[in-house]
Amino acid sequence: LSMKHSSVFEGAHYGLWLTERSSATIAHCRFFDNELNQLVVADFSEATLDDVDVFNGRQSGLYIIDGSLVHLTNSSFYHHHDAYPQLFVSNGSQLNMNESKVIDSYESGIRFEKQSYGLIEHCQINGHYEAQIDIRNSSPTIRETFIQDGGTCAIRLLHAGGFIENCFFTGHEHNIAIGGSCETDIIGQEADALRQYEEALSQTIDMDAGLKGEELHNALKKAQETADRDARTAEIVGLVEQLEERLGKK
């Protein structure tokens, strides 16, 4: 498919769906007000998107899945459903994105999951309440990108790899949020985030081990006290039996 200077809008399903190793070049187009994902690239398909505007959709603006590849330049994504990331990259897929904007939606701007990867370079991501870039079990490179004015965090790393290089963060509760085992290399601003996370994790493990040790000590102490009480009880019962026996003999 080669598509230029066109608009795809107000559909009851997808705006555009590429599947089964299809390919497309799409330039100077708009996709808006479609009920499902506005652009889907699936099943080892490939798309090159240049100067596209994707907005006001009921699900994600761009959904890349199952080993597919998208090259995206000079484009904008904004205002999608609160429950869906604007760009969703899943299941071993790749997104290469340059000189583009992802702005003003409640959910994440971009989510990578399930061993996906790619390059986000010279872009602007702002105005998302959830993590503006959400990386789960994936390893993209985020380079020289402005990530601004979000809610919870600029980038969330969960069992992630890849690189964050010379990005700029302002206006978040946290710039980098990290969970699980994380092998991401961070260069420039927030370079110490991973070290700080590992130190905090180590302290938590030590505190947990200390609590478990204290709990074990208290349990042993209680067991010993119970055993001592039982022993004293047995001793008293024995004395009573002896006393009754003597009284009986008398």
Buried (B, 14 or more C-beta within 10 A) or exposed (E): EEBEEEEBBEBEEBBBBBBEEBEBBBBEBBBBBBBBBBBBBBBBBBBBBBBBBBBBBBBBBBBBBBBBBBBBBBBBBBBBBEEBBBBBBBBBBBBBBBEBBBBBBBBBBBBBBBBBBBBBBEBBBBBBEBBBBBBBBBBBBBBEBBBBBBBBBBBBBBBBBBBBBBBBBEEBEBBBBBEEEBEBEBEEBBBEBBEEBEEEBEEEEEEEEEEEEEEEEEEEEEEEEEEEEEEEEEEEEEEEEEEEEEEEEE
